[in-house]
């Protein structure tokens, strides 16, 4: 059974959905995401695994996330994540329940453009072997390079990551699906989202309380008999990593070069390119893109208007992109 078959396995008895806000560390949550007004981040806040039924063999644990969101171009884009925590590497099956997995970013911060939020998530236990461990580490490094924040960086890595997982899990009996979530949230809102591998006839969402460390309890007792995952969907009006957007940083470098060389025509052209790049960036909200351009133009115009001396155009007089604040 390959990864896609595992991914599509029915989970009709799972308990999943938004926890009651008053029963979570974020009682003020439940705010509807506003299109083109928020940056959204999805966290895996906690993962609990129960003792599994796989005998005495050793396994290599991996978390796979495939989250999708609408792009400013009108297309749906995906961000893939493969996390291989050191604590889940080459672990005996009976010890899988001793590891706490917490606070892993699965998506964002990235602009919310409206529409559904796709959440596909799985925890896999893969039989240890000569190639399984190193192969998973390569996939983890590949996913890390792709990132979960910038659209232009993430997209080229989607197919290699998918094919890698297919090859790794394609052999019969090599992978065990511990817990999974495959859903679309049509009207996403902030809050805590829980997935519990328990029959929904035995457990109700309103009975669950999410503690400060995102562990789950019922009537004051730890919910230890079921495997579960806890996610949080959060929004912000800022994204501190904006200076890392590759195309924006590259366009800003061209502006700096033109300013340092004191070539007005090149500066004018570089500024035009910078404006177009910033305004078309899928990783910035429109208002913030406009503000960033205005701030850069104002600063650079002032520098270009100064008498040219070695000090005026020195590296110290030209700010780094991170020194601007478009928020």
N, C-alpha and C positions, 0 to 999 in steps of 0.2 A: 504494500500500500504506500503510494507516494504522498508527498506533503499536501498536494491539493485535495487528495481523498481524505486525509486526516483533517484538513482544514474544513471540509464540507460536512464532516460527520455531524449527525443530528445531535442537538443539545436541548431537546424540548423540555426536559425535566429540570433544567437549571433554574435557579433563582437569580434573577439579575434585574437591575434597574437603578434608578436614583434612590439613595437612602433618604429618609425623612430628614430635612435640613436640621431640625431641632435635635436630632439624634447624632449629629456629626460635629467635628471640630470647627465647622464653618456654618453656624446657624443662620447667618445672613445670606447664604447662597440661594440659588434658585432663580437668579436673574437671567432673563432671556438674552442670548447673544445678539448683538445688533450688527447688521451687515455694514461693512466698511467703517466700523467705529471701534472695533476691539482687536487686540492680538490675543489669540487663544493658545493655551498650553495644556496638553494632556499628560498627566503624570501617572505612572504606576506607583502608587503609594505604599502598597504592601502586598506581599504574596505569601500565602500560607499553604504548605504542602503536608498532607498526612502521610503516614507510613504506607508505602506502596506494596503491591503484590507481585513483585518481579523476582523473587528468589534472592539468591546471594550474589548475583552479578553486579558489576560496577557500571555506573552510567555517567554520562556527561550531560548536565542540564543546560538548556538554552531557552531563552525567552525570545519569541519572535513577535514583532508588532508590524502591522500594515494598516496605517491610518490614512484616510483620504479626506480631502477638503476641496472646495471649489477655488479655482484660480482666477485672478483678475481678467484673464483672457477669455473666460467663460468655459474653460476646460476643467475637468476633475483631475486632480493630481494626488499622487500617493507618496507617503514617506514610510520607508521600511526601516526597521530596527532589528538588529540581532544582538542580544546581550548574553554573554557567557560569564556569569559571575564566578570568580575563583572558587567560591565556597561550593559551587555545584559541578566542579570538575573532577571526574574520576571518583565519584562518591558511591559507596555501597547503597543499594536500594533502600535498606532499612534506615539509612541515615539522612535521606532526603528531607525528612520532616524536621530536621534540626537547624535548617538554614532559614534566616529571615532575609527576604529580598525586599528592599524598600527604596523609594524616592528615585526612580528612574524616569527620565524624560522620554516619552514616546512620540511627542509631536510638539513643535513650537519652540518659542513663540512665533506665530505666523499670522498674517492678517486673516480675519474671518470675513469672507465675501458674501455670506448668506448660504442658505440651503443646508443640506444634510451633512452630518459628520459621520464618516464611516469608521467603525472600530472593529478591526480584526486582530485578534490576539491569541497567542497560544504559548503554553509552556510544554516543551518537549524533553523527554528523557531518552537519550540516544546511547545505545550500547557502546561502551568503550572498545577501542580497537586501535590498530596501528595508525590509522588515518583519521579516525573520527575527531579526536582532540585537536590536532593541528588544523584540520579542515574547518572546524568550527571557529577556531581562533582567527583564521583567515577571513571567514565570513564576518566575524565580529569586527575585525579591522576595516573591512570593506564598508560595512554599515556605518562605522564611526567616521570614516572619511566622507561618506555621503551626507551624514548629518540629518537632523530632523527639523531644521529651521529654514534653510535657504532653498527655494525651488530649483534654481539653476544648478545647484550642486547635487541635489538629491536625484533628479530624474535620470541621468546617465547610468546610475548604479542599480536601477530597479530590476532590469532583466538579469544581470549577473547574479544578484542576490537571490532572485527567485529560482534560477537554474541551479545555483549552488545548493539551495535547500532541497530541491527536487532530487538531485544526485545523492545527497547525504541520507535522505529519508526514504529513498526509493526501494531499498532492499527490504524484503519481507522480514518482519520481526525486529528490525533495527531500531525503530523509534516507537516510543509510547507517548501518547497524548495525555498529559496529566490534567490539563484544564484549558478551556478555550472559550472565546467569545467571538461571534460573528454577527454583527448587527449594524444597522444604520439608525442614527438618531436624527429624526426629521426636523425637530425644533430644539436644537441643543441649548442647554442653559448651564450656568455654573453650578457646581455641586459635587457631591461624592457619589460615584457610580460603583456598585458592588456586583460581583459575580461569585456565586457560591454553587459548588457542585453538590447540590442537595435537591431532593424532590420538592417541588413547590407545594406539594400537599402537606409537607411536614414543617415547612419554614416559610414565614411571611416577611416581606421587606420591612413592614412597620414594626416588627418585633426586634429588629437588629439595631444595635447601638454601635457607632463607630467611635472608638476612643481617640485620644490625642495622638497616639502613635499609629493610628489607623488600623489597629487590630479590632476584631469584631467580637462583640459579646451579645448574649441573650439573657435577659433577666439577671444581669450582673455576673454571669459566668462566661468564661472564654468559649468562643465557638471553635473548639479544637477538633471536633469529630469530622468536619468537612473541609476539603481544600477550597480556598477562595482567593480572589484577587480584588483589590480595592484601587479604584482610579479616582483622580480628581480632575475636573474640567475647570480651568481657571482662565480669567481674562485680565488684561492689563492695557493701560493707555500708552504704555511705553515699551520699547524693546532695546535694552542697553547694548545689544550686540549689533546694532545697525551698521556700525563701521566695518563689520566683517562681511557685508554683502559683496560678493566678488566683483560684479560688474560696476557697482557704485564706487568701490574702492579704486578700481582700475581707472575709471573716468576721472576721479578726483586726482589721481597721480598725474594724469595728463595736464590738468589745470595747474598743478604745482610746478611741473616742468616748464610750462609756458611762462609762468610768473617769474621763475628763477632766471630764465634766459632773456627776460625783458623783451618779448616779442609780442606787441599788442595784437597783431592779426592772429597769431597762433593762440593767444590767450582768448580772444573773442570766439574762435572756432572751438577751442577746448571747452569753454563755458557753455556753448550751445549743445555740445555732445553730453556734457555733464547734466544739463537740464533735462534733455530727452531721456537719458539713462535713468535718472532719479524718478522722473514722473512715470516712466513705464515699468519701474521695478515692481514685481509681484510681491516683494517682501516688505514694502512700506505702504502704509495707508496714505491715501491721496493728500490729506491735509499735512501730514508730516513730511511728505516728499516736497510739497510746495515750500514749506518752512525751511527745510534743509537747503534747498536751492537758494532761497532768498538770503539765508545767513552766509552761505559760501560766497555768493556774488558780492554782497556788501563788504565782507572782509577782504576779498581779493581785489575788488575795485579800489579799496583804500590803499592796499599795498602797492598796486600798480601805479597809483597816483603820486606815490612818494618819489623824491629824487633818488636816483639809482646810486647807492653806495654799497660797499661790501656788507655793511651791517643791515641795511634795509631789506635785502633779499636773502639774508642768511636763513638757514634751516630753522633757527629759533624764532624768527619773526613770522613764519608760516605755520599755522596750527595743524596738528594732526586731525584727521577726520573725526576722531573720537571726542575732540574738544568742542565740537558743535553740539547743540541740544535742540533738536527739532520738535521736542515733545512738550 
